[in-house]
Amino acid sequence: MENYELVEKEKIEMMRFPSIEVLESTDLKQERLSNLNRALTLGNLEHNKIKILFEDEIGKKIVETTVWGVTDKRIILKQGVVIPIHRVHAVKI
């Protein structure tokens, strides 16, 4: 996590995300999805914050936040802020 820049959730709205998937392995993609669904449950039931390691067009970022929703393509955070799932490297619970 040392190569990731810590950002505030509110700054994510201004970021641009390329359409290229950041993970190559199917196993890593499955693990990411599993962790996102777990983070969603923890966020809705206990309002637990998790760390999302993602990448925008400039570089790698990390945000500590609560996951409010997960669609097939996006992670929904508080105040309607979204991160494309294909740009997420990992979810740390």
C-alpha positions as CSV (number, residue, x, y, z in Angstrom):
1,M,0.0,0.0,0.0
2,E,3.0,2.3,0.2
3,N,2.8,3.1,-3.6
4,Y,-0.7,4.4,-3.2
5,E,-1.7,8.0,-2.6
6,L,-4.3,8.5,0.2
7,V,-7.3,10.5,-1.1
8,E,-10.5,11.8,0.3
9,K,-13.7,10.3,-1.0
10,E,-14.9,13.7,-2.2
11,K,-12.0,14.0,-4.6
12,I,-13.0,10.8,-6.5
13,E,-15.8,12.6,-8.3
14,M,-13.1,14.7,-10.2
15,M,-11.0,11.7,-11.2
16,R,-11.0,10.1,-14.7
17,F,-10.9,6.4,-15.1
18,P,-9.6,4.6,-18.2
19,S,-11.6,1.6,-19.5
20,I,-8.8,-0.9,-19.1
21,E,-9.1,-3.6,-16.4
22,V,-6.3,-3.4,-13.8
23,L,-6.3,-7.1,-12.9
24,E,-5.3,-9.8,-15.2
25,S,-6.0,-13.0,-13.2
26,T,-9.5,-14.4,-13.0
27,D,-8.8,-15.5,-9.4
28,L,-7.9,-11.9,-8.4
29,K,-11.1,-10.6,-10.1
30,Q,-13.2,-13.2,-8.2
31,E,-11.4,-12.3,-4.9
32,R,-12.1,-8.6,-5.6
33,L,-15.8,-9.2,-6.2
34,S,-16.0,-11.4,-3.1
35,N,-14.3,-8.7,-0.9
36,L,-16.6,-6.0,-2.4
37,N,-19.7,-8.0,-1.5
38,R,-18.4,-8.5,2.0
39,A,-17.5,-4.8,2.3
40,L,-21.1,-4.0,1.2
41,T,-22.6,-6.2,3.9
42,L,-20.3,-4.7,6.6
43,G,-21.0,-1.2,5.4
44,N,-24.8,-1.5,5.4
45,L,-25.0,-3.5,8.7
46,E,-22.2,-2.0,10.8
47,H,-21.1,1.1,8.8
48,N,-17.5,-0.3,8.8
49,K,-15.0,1.5,6.8
50,I,-12.7,-0.5,4.4
51,K,-9.8,0.5,2.2
52,I,-10.2,0.5,-1.6
53,L,-7.0,0.4,-3.6
54,F,-7.7,1.7,-7.1
55,E,-6.2,3.5,-10.0
56,D,-7.3,6.5,-12.0
57,E,-5.6,7.9,-15.1
58,I,-2.8,9.5,-13.1
59,G,-1.9,6.8,-10.7
60,K,-2.7,4.5,-7.7
61,K,-4.9,5.8,-5.0
62,I,-6.3,4.5,-1.7
63,V,-9.5,5.6,0.0
64,E,-10.9,4.6,3.4
65,T,-14.7,4.6,3.2
66,T,-18.0,2.8,3.6
67,V,-19.4,0.8,0.7
68,W,-23.1,1.7,0.2
69,G,-23.7,-0.4,-3.0
70,V,-22.1,-2.6,-5.6
71,T,-23.4,-3.0,-9.1
72,D,-22.0,-5.2,-11.9
73,K,-19.7,-2.3,-12.9
74,R,-19.4,0.2,-10.0
75,I,-18.8,0.6,-6.3
76,I,-21.2,3.2,-4.8
77,L,-20.0,5.2,-1.9
78,K,-21.7,7.8,0.3
79,Q,-23.2,10.8,-1.6
80,G,-23.3,8.9,-4.8
81,V,-19.6,8.8,-5.4
82,V,-18.7,5.8,-7.6
83,I,-15.5,3.9,-8.5
84,P,-15.5,1.6,-11.5
85,I,-14.8,-2.0,-10.4
86,H,-12.4,-2.6,-13.2
87,R,-10.1,0.0,-11.8
88,V,-9.9,-1.6,-8.3
89,H,-6.7,-3.4,-7.4
90,A,-7.9,-4.7,-4.0
91,V,-10.3,-4.2,-1.2
92,K,-8.9,-4.5,2.3
93,I,-11.4,-5.2,5.1
